[in-house]
């Protein structure tokens, strides 16, 4: 009888840590767009909070992805998808780090003279970042659902589930 692997193995930390930042950053991007269209301070402030929170989450996701890499890279058939997933994750991390840096600089008054340009830059960078983020998520889903990256494949008779 084969034994069922423990749930808290290293490669599981990555999917547990990436879904919240993904949702938060896409929602933050939508809030940036809403704040631009209806000129609302509430939506703008919420978008900035979500952008900074999501950026921190992206870097946690990259860290846990690097931890999972050693286990996953030995299991998959096409490592080019894993590499593209990793490269795009870093691009997303740096784009949203730029967004967060602009938000923080603006908060402390360093960018007062170019307020409209800053708002436009935040919207454009967030849209680009969200687009790449969604593609990165697609690559991650491809790894899991087409190559079973980080997934335990039960034995044919599912004997590991029987007590």
C-alpha positions as MATLAB code, in Angstrom:
seq = 'XXXXXXXXXXXXXXXXXXXXXXXXXXXXXXXXXXXXXXXXXXXXXXXXXXXXXXXXXXXXXXXXXXXXXXXXXXXXXXXXXXXXXXXXXXXXXXXXXXXXXXXXXXXXXXXXXXXXXXXXXXXXXXXXXXXXXXXXXXXXXXXXXXXXXXXXXXXXXXXXXXX';
ca = [
       0.000    0.000    0.000;
       1.291    3.443   -0.904;
       1.086    6.241    1.604;
      -0.744    9.469    0.954;
       1.731   12.403    1.055;
       1.217   15.101    3.675;
      -0.722   18.182    2.657;
       1.803   20.707    4.004;
       4.630   19.791    1.643;
       6.610   22.701    0.227;
       5.092   22.694   -3.276;
       1.612   23.255   -1.796;
       2.596   26.587   -0.192;
       2.763   28.282   -3.595;
      -0.864   27.804   -4.705;
      -1.986   28.687   -1.184;
      -0.150   32.009   -1.353;
      -0.803   33.233   -4.916;
      -4.564   33.352   -5.289;
      -5.266   36.183   -2.844;
      -2.706   38.597   -4.375;
      -3.990   37.740   -7.843;
      -7.543   38.696   -6.885;
      -6.421   41.756   -4.916;
      -4.305   43.166   -7.760;
      -6.944   42.648  -10.436;
      -9.563   44.208   -8.141;
      -7.178   47.086   -7.391;
      -6.768   47.660  -11.127;
     -10.537   47.792  -11.550;
     -10.724   50.276   -8.681;
      -8.061   52.453  -10.377;
     -10.239   52.495  -13.495;
     -13.394   53.293  -11.499;
     -11.628   56.114   -9.642;
     -10.498   57.580  -12.960;
     -13.961   57.432  -14.498;
     -16.004   58.754  -11.555;
     -13.290   60.876   -9.892;
     -13.758   59.312   -6.463;
     -11.196   59.591   -3.657;
     -12.654   56.479   -1.972;
     -12.041   54.265   -5.027;
      -8.597   55.763   -5.544;
      -7.572   55.174   -1.923;
      -8.932   51.614   -2.006;
      -7.049   50.903   -5.236;
      -3.805   52.104   -3.682;
      -4.272   49.960   -0.566;
      -5.036   46.926   -2.729;
      -2.027   47.609   -4.986;
       0.423   47.744   -2.087;
      -1.121   44.723   -0.337;
      -1.150   42.734   -3.570;
       2.456   43.653   -4.337;
       3.590   42.222   -1.018;
       1.578   39.104   -1.819;
       3.201   38.771   -5.255;
       6.652   38.628   -3.679;
       5.442   36.034   -1.159;
       4.094   34.040   -4.121;
       7.426   34.301   -5.941;
       9.257   33.159   -2.808;
       6.988   30.133   -2.342;
       7.211   29.411   -6.079;
      10.987   29.283   -5.805;
      10.630   26.875   -2.883;
       8.313   24.653   -4.937;
      10.569   24.759   -7.998;
      12.891   21.972   -6.847;
      10.007   19.519   -6.348;
       7.965   20.547   -9.369;
      10.705   20.910  -11.989;
      11.544   17.204  -11.686;
       7.910   16.153  -12.299;
       6.913   18.085  -15.395;
       7.390   17.169  -19.042;
       7.833   20.683  -20.486;
      10.017   22.889  -18.255;
       9.717   25.834  -20.672;
       6.209   26.513  -19.315;
       7.602   26.610  -15.768;
      10.339   29.035  -16.843;
       7.828   31.305  -18.623;
       5.612   31.219  -15.502;
       8.564   32.241  -13.337;
       9.790   35.003  -15.663;
       6.303   36.495  -15.974;
       5.829   36.361  -12.202;
       8.973   38.464  -11.756;
       7.736   40.928  -14.394;
       4.435   41.253  -12.500;
       6.332   41.692   -9.228;
       8.460   44.491  -10.620;
       5.584   46.267  -12.379;
       3.472   46.332   -9.223;
       6.523   47.239   -7.124;
       6.815   50.274   -9.399;
       3.124   51.030   -8.877;
       3.592   50.735   -5.110;
       6.704   52.932   -5.166;
       4.793   55.629   -7.068;
       1.925   55.410   -4.563;
       4.302   55.732   -1.602;
       6.240   58.624   -3.171;
       2.966   60.384   -3.947;
       1.724   59.832   -0.393;
       4.792   61.547    1.039;
       4.362   64.484   -1.346;
       7.267   63.882   -3.721;
       5.151   63.877   -6.877;
       2.705   66.748   -6.266;
       3.489   68.645   -9.453;
       2.623   65.771  -11.789;
      -0.556   64.448  -10.138;
      -2.490   63.785  -13.376;
       0.486   62.085  -15.003;
       0.923   59.907  -11.899;
      -2.711   58.824  -11.969;
      -2.423   57.922  -15.650;
       0.808   56.007  -15.017;
      -0.812   54.054  -12.171;
      -3.773   53.078  -14.342;
      -1.630   52.067  -17.331;
       0.925   50.137  -15.264;
      -1.848   48.373  -13.345;
      -3.626   47.334  -16.540;
      -0.397   46.021  -18.050;
       0.542   44.305  -14.791;
      -2.897   42.706  -14.463;
      -2.767   41.455  -18.042;
       0.604   39.814  -17.449;
      -0.641   38.533  -14.077;
      -3.627   36.819  -15.708;
      -1.322   35.246  -18.313;
       1.022   34.112  -15.535;
      -1.931   32.503  -13.777;
      -2.837   30.777  -17.040;
       0.695   29.370  -17.241;
       0.413   28.174  -13.631;
      -2.899   26.480  -14.404;
      -1.279   24.863  -17.455;
       1.454   23.475  -15.219;
      -1.060   22.024  -12.769;
      -3.798   20.779  -15.080;
      -1.726   19.636  -18.063;
       1.482   18.500  -16.369;
       0.286   17.740  -12.801;
       2.908   20.029  -11.273;
       2.838   19.657   -7.488;
      -0.108   17.278   -7.678;
      -0.249   13.860   -6.026;
      -1.498   11.330   -8.544;
      -3.236    8.484   -6.717;
      -2.403    4.872   -7.407;
      -4.676    3.025   -9.798;
      -6.571    1.309   -6.972;
      -6.550    4.416   -4.687;
      -5.158    2.233   -1.895;
      -3.590    5.213   -0.118;
      -7.074    6.482    0.753;
      -8.124    3.271    2.469;
      -7.504    3.012    6.199;
];
